[in-house]
Amino acid sequence: MTLNAVPSHPGSLCYVLKLHRDSRPAQGLIAGLIEHVATGESVPFDDAAQLVAALLAHAATDAAQSCHQTRGEPS
């Protein structure tokens, strides 16, 4: 068995999701913060659409990509 040295889920693209205490996921109501682990940058969101938009926007930033590249992970 040969292991692939390139991680399929690189740590440089790792995020923490923090839901606000008033979120009600069972009703589809979420709000909170998404935080990029490597840089500590966080973005608030008020619904699922904003959460996805914030994640996609941040993952494409130079900050996220530079973390990805400086750790020796392919871009």
Backbone bond lengths (Angstrom), bond angles and torsions (degrees), N, CA, C in turn:
res aa  C-N    CA-C-N  psi(-1)  N-CA   C-N-CA  omega(-1)  CA-C   N-CA-C  phi
1 M - - - 1.450 - - 1.525 108.54 -
2 T 1.318 116.48 131.21 1.454 121.92 178.69 1.519 109.05 -107.62
3 L 1.318 115.92 126.96 1.459 120.05 178.51 1.517 110.19 -90.35
4 N 1.296 116.56 139.03 1.454 122.38 176.76 1.525 108.11 -82.19
5 A 1.329 117.17 122.94 1.467 121.62 -178.17 1.525 112.83 -73.10
6 V 1.318 117.00 -15.75 1.463 120.80 179.65 1.530 108.03 -90.42
7 P 1.342 117.15 118.52 1.468 119.06 -177.73 1.529 111.68 -68.09
8 S 1.310 115.71 140.96 1.461 119.45 178.17 1.529 111.56 -76.33
9 H 1.318 116.89 -20.46 1.467 122.33 177.87 1.533 107.79 -129.87
10 P 1.341 117.72 80.27 1.465 120.30 -174.46 1.531 112.72 -63.85
11 G 1.305 115.03 140.54 1.459 121.06 179.78 1.512 113.49 -61.65
12 S 1.327 116.61 -25.69 1.462 119.71 -179.43 1.527 112.12 -70.92
13 L 1.318 116.51 -12.12 1.463 120.30 176.29 1.529 109.95 -115.07
14 C 1.328 115.11 37.06 1.458 122.30 -178.92 1.531 109.72 -98.26
15 Y 1.319 115.83 135.49 1.463 121.99 -178.61 1.525 110.08 -128.68
16 V 1.328 115.38 151.96 1.459 121.94 173.75 1.523 107.21 -111.17
17 L 1.301 115.71 132.97 1.457 121.86 178.40 1.526 107.97 -104.89
18 K 1.321 116.22 123.45 1.466 121.24 178.76 1.523 107.94 -118.10
19 L 1.328 116.21 111.22 1.459 120.03 179.21 1.523 110.38 -84.68
20 H 1.317 115.58 140.33 1.462 121.88 176.94 1.529 108.73 -67.93
21 R 1.310 116.14 149.52 1.473 120.56 -177.54 1.526 112.64 -60.73
22 D 1.330 118.35 -24.24 1.462 121.21 179.95 1.529 113.38 -87.69
23 S 1.327 117.53 0.49 1.469 120.34 178.38 1.524 109.65 -64.36
24 R 1.311 115.10 147.12 1.465 121.36 177.15 1.534 108.01 -132.38
25 P 1.335 116.39 79.23 1.463 120.18 -176.32 1.531 113.81 -56.03
26 A 1.320 117.84 -35.02 1.471 120.29 -179.87 1.525 111.65 -62.20
27 Q 1.325 116.37 -27.17 1.462 121.07 177.33 1.534 111.70 -97.47
28 G 1.318 116.78 4.03 1.457 120.67 -179.93 1.516 113.73 78.98
29 L 1.330 117.28 16.17 1.467 121.69 -179.04 1.527 109.40 -106.26
30 I 1.326 115.42 110.44 1.461 119.38 178.05 1.523 109.86 -130.78
31 A 1.310 114.28 147.76 1.460 122.69 175.09 1.518 106.15 -153.30
32 G 1.313 116.64 155.17 1.456 119.38 179.17 1.506 112.28 161.71
33 L 1.338 114.96 -146.04 1.460 122.92 -179.69 1.518 109.16 -130.74
34 I 1.320 115.34 146.24 1.459 120.51 167.85 1.524 105.63 -116.58
35 E 1.330 116.34 129.52 1.465 121.53 -174.45 1.525 110.56 -122.39
36 H 1.328 115.53 130.92 1.463 121.54 176.67 1.522 107.52 -80.03
37 V 1.315 116.90 121.34 1.460 121.63 -173.81 1.528 112.20 -62.75
38 A 1.318 118.24 -44.02 1.468 121.20 -174.71 1.522 113.48 -68.44
39 T 1.339 117.61 -36.05 1.469 119.73 -176.07 1.519 113.41 -105.60
40 G 1.324 117.25 -19.18 1.457 120.74 -176.42 1.517 113.53 80.21
41 E 1.319 117.26 0.49 1.465 120.27 178.87 1.522 109.19 -68.21
42 S 1.336 115.76 139.07 1.460 119.00 178.91 1.522 110.18 -131.97
43 V 1.321 114.38 152.68 1.459 121.77 -179.35 1.528 107.59 -133.07
44 P 1.331 117.35 127.26 1.459 119.30 176.36 1.536 110.79 -76.70
45 F 1.328 116.21 153.79 1.461 120.67 175.21 1.526 108.63 -142.64
46 D 1.332 115.50 151.60 1.462 121.45 -178.46 1.521 113.82 -113.23
47 D 1.331 116.94 -6.94 1.464 120.40 177.48 1.526 108.81 -161.51
48 A 1.317 115.80 174.41 1.464 120.64 -175.94 1.523 112.23 -62.44
49 A 1.317 117.07 -37.43 1.467 119.83 -179.96 1.529 110.73 -63.62
50 Q 1.323 117.24 -41.52 1.470 120.55 177.97 1.527 110.89 -67.38
51 L 1.323 117.54 -36.35 1.464 121.43 177.69 1.528 110.33 -60.47
52 V 1.315 116.50 -50.67 1.466 120.63 -179.50 1.528 110.45 -63.70
53 A 1.320 117.23 -42.66 1.466 120.72 179.45 1.526 110.99 -61.76
54 A 1.327 117.19 -42.92 1.467 121.16 179.87 1.527 110.86 -64.84
55 L 1.315 116.97 -42.30 1.463 121.16 179.16 1.527 111.11 -62.73
56 L 1.312 116.74 -48.75 1.463 120.22 -179.68 1.523 111.69 -64.19
57 A 1.322 116.77 -41.21 1.463 120.34 -179.68 1.523 110.69 -65.27
58 H 1.330 117.25 -44.28 1.461 119.03 -177.44 1.521 111.71 -69.91
59 A 1.316 117.75 -40.15 1.465 120.63 -178.86 1.525 111.71 -61.55
60 A 1.326 116.94 -23.74 1.463 121.24 179.71 1.530 112.90 -91.23
61 T 1.338 118.35 -3.25 1.465 120.50 -177.41 1.519 111.53 -74.18
62 D 1.325 114.64 160.52 1.459 120.18 175.80 1.526 110.77 -60.97
63 A 1.335 117.39 -35.31 1.472 120.72 -179.01 1.525 110.85 -61.08
64 A 1.317 117.30 -48.20 1.466 120.49 -179.77 1.520 110.75 -68.05
65 Q 1.315 116.84 -41.36 1.458 120.16 -178.69 1.525 111.93 -70.31
66 S 1.343 117.67 -34.65 1.466 119.06 179.62 1.522 110.26 -69.07
67 C 1.317 117.77 -36.40 1.468 120.17 174.90 1.515 109.27 -62.39
68 H 1.295 115.80 -41.21 1.465 122.89 -179.60 1.528 109.85 -60.89
69 Q 1.330 117.25 -43.78 1.458 121.57 -176.32 1.522 112.81 -79.02
70 T 1.336 118.71 -35.40 1.462 119.96 -176.87 1.515 112.28 -72.36
71 R 1.292 117.84 -16.57 1.459 120.28 178.70 1.521 111.87 -91.58
72 G 1.326 115.73 9.51 1.450 119.12 177.51 1.511 113.86 79.69
73 E 1.312 116.45 14.15 1.452 120.10 178.87 1.520 108.24 -93.53
74 P 1.304 117.92 140.66 1.463 119.53 -178.97 1.516 111.55 -65.85
75 S 1.319 116.03 149.10 1.464 119.52 178.99 1.503 111.35 -92.96
